[in-house]
Amino acid sequence: MCYGVPSVQRRTDELTPNGGCPSIYTAVNASCSCLSSGYSDTDTWEFHVALRSGESNSSYPTTLTSSDVLAIDSIRTLLVPTNLTTLRIIGDSTYPQTVSFVPQDQALPGSTLPIAAVEDGSIAITTVHLENIDMSSLTQSASTFLPSTTLNITLRNCNMIKFGFDFFEGLDSVQYLDMSSNHLTAAYVQVDPVFLNDPVIVTNRLDHKLLKLGRCISKGGFGLVFIGEYKGRRVAVKKIRPDRSVTTAEIELFLKEIILMAVLYHPRIVEFIGVAWDNLRHLSAVTEYMDNGDLREVLHGFKQKGERLSWESHKASISLHIAEALLYLHSRKPKVIHRDLKSKNVLLNMYLEAKLSDFGISRMRYLAETHMTAGVGTSFWIAPEVLLGQDYNEAADIFSFGVVLSEIDTDDYPYWNDENTSNRGKIQEAEILSLVAEGKLRPSFSDDCPKAILNLADCCLQQDPLDRPSAAEIVVILERMIHASERCSSSLHSGAWSVTSSGDQHMG
């Protein structure tokens, strides 16, 4: 824009453009002040800046020099020449100036926010000097801020309190560091040592060097799951997404999930193997690998191939396995409420045996605890009382189980499925959830769903939590269905898997 030198830019509809920009920018009311003196043919750029306040159009001349104080409110990633070695930005005050930093490329992942970049070639900056610039928020949230070539760093009087895990990422050769006149209370954003010193974490820590990662097999808003290998055993490895800004709260939540997984021992719960890290940003939860992936994928895969699973062959046993997992969780002291039961969180091994996974938002309910609200979980599986912000208990998991039964029966999503072809979106989702919360809508079931399953689902999806069966009762019901089916396998339609007449079906 300014032939290789930096510029100050402003865009407003209130003032007339100064004519210093190319016509394409002037057309959108932009003004540009090219820094024409002091920035060409030099290996050092130095800027003196102050937080911009109200000004007239005359405050934006078409050119400025290195001796001028630049009135700004933000600094966009600087595009620098390949020979630039020193970058200085100094606030023109004894108080840190509250200017913000923004990336040149808005598509950069997560918290990536470089202070400088080059268009072609390699960056050569070795010295970065920031003084009297408020960086209290930036140092805790930004990653890859300083060029990896930086050797000398000055962050003086920048109102810094502490650093995020990623702020100094990639800096391996720093020789000089000046952080004087700040308010540092900790070297880094700190995780409560209670978590890292928890006996469960200590005794289950694995050697990070022996953990090998393969391809990513699952992505979520918070984490990624990889196929891995540990001491010759194929495993699954859950990690925090690398494109996220890793906060203390997120790491502590992940540690809580790991601690909970480590104390759950049951054939219907995915086996926890251990936890590994070289630094907390690379914290990894290692579990058994389930060959067939999640229940949603399995149901969809068989449906696509025209080989749908039947209730007699697999669906009943899968449902029983899920119920057995809930029975184990709800029988623990204190009880564990999963709070995010859905087909994506049910994993299947090579024999299509089901195990429950993903305890990231699970909670323990102590006997003395009488009030549990602020429920979470994927929206279409959430019980009405949770949607309404009311008190809830383990019966919320039972409602979710009823929704999962509809997924197993139809091989499709609840509500948004092949039977519902209307436009899918947040507005419709809100309408669906409102109807579910009021007890006016339930997930649909297929025409050939066995009557016994419909009756069970009806009980699980009752509006009043007190009217829903316990996990123990569900286990007994499903076991009886399976045993009855085995006894009368030669006449299925007169046995456990008989299909109800259309007049009896009331789950739509």
C-alpha angles and dihedrals in degrees: 000000000000100000098263100323125101124258142199112235133192132178122194138146091213100068134045115256114255095228094240095115130076110272093257089063095038087057090064093049097262124153124200133197111193115210094229100170130056099015104076125088093004136113092215131069118189124180129188110202141180132188108269119245131181113309142165126250090265088068088075109065117177092245137033134177136224090261093060122096107236115224104214142144099203143021118219118206104286118237101218134186118258092247095056110116104164130050122183127179115179127183113229095230142061087246122071110262113234098225116145131226120227130182121253089219110053089193094067111124124258116319097347106139116159117193091213140013140173126229096216130015131006127319115246103189112138101164128052119179120184119174133172091004118129106239099158093120099031096058091055098046111027127086132199088013096147123053113259088237093064114125101164122046129183119181100166125173092351098141090246119169104171142334134252120234094257104042095096094035114147096015105126103149108045111154102173130033126177117182098156125150095030134117101242112170097169136018091233140001098286131225113216104265088221088078098047091044094047108126090230091058094042096049094044098047114127129204103268091204091062094052113097122193126213130176125333111256102177138026129197136170091264108025150018128226121212135188105245145167130231121183091337095312121116109236142169117243123202118199137170111263109267092216091064129089100248110225130190091246092054093050091048091050090051090049090051090052090050092049090051094047090050094061097046112096116174137121089241096052120079106257116253112220103177150288127268137184142154090192128002093254086066096047109154132192111206120205138162116287116244109210100209098046123219128347093246091059093045095050092046093046095053090044092052090052092050090243102112117185115247129225091240097050103040118335096076094050092046089052090049092051091053091048090049089053091052091047089055093048095045092046095056122103106260096028117241117221111199095203095187105061111158137128092269089062095051112086127197130209127213090282092052090250110153129230129179119240144170110063094175095125100025118127136201115231114209122208091244092053110099101164124059119161138140091078121194136193140108106314105237092053097048120115119243094246090055092047088052093050093244129142113283141180139182090310086079088068089052091057089050088050089056090054090049089053088059090051091050092048098046099031085226144092119282114258094347100069145112090290091055109059098166119121111288116225148120093279093056090043090056090050092050093049091048090054092046091050090052092048092244098116135046131176116271128248131207124265090245097049110134113256092234091058092047090052092048092048090048090057093047093050096052113138093228110067090213090063094057121095122247121249088253091056091048091052091053092048094050093044090053091049092051094046091047090051091051091052095050102030091135092064106033098165091060092046139058096313099050114141120242121235116256090251091061096049109100105158101095 
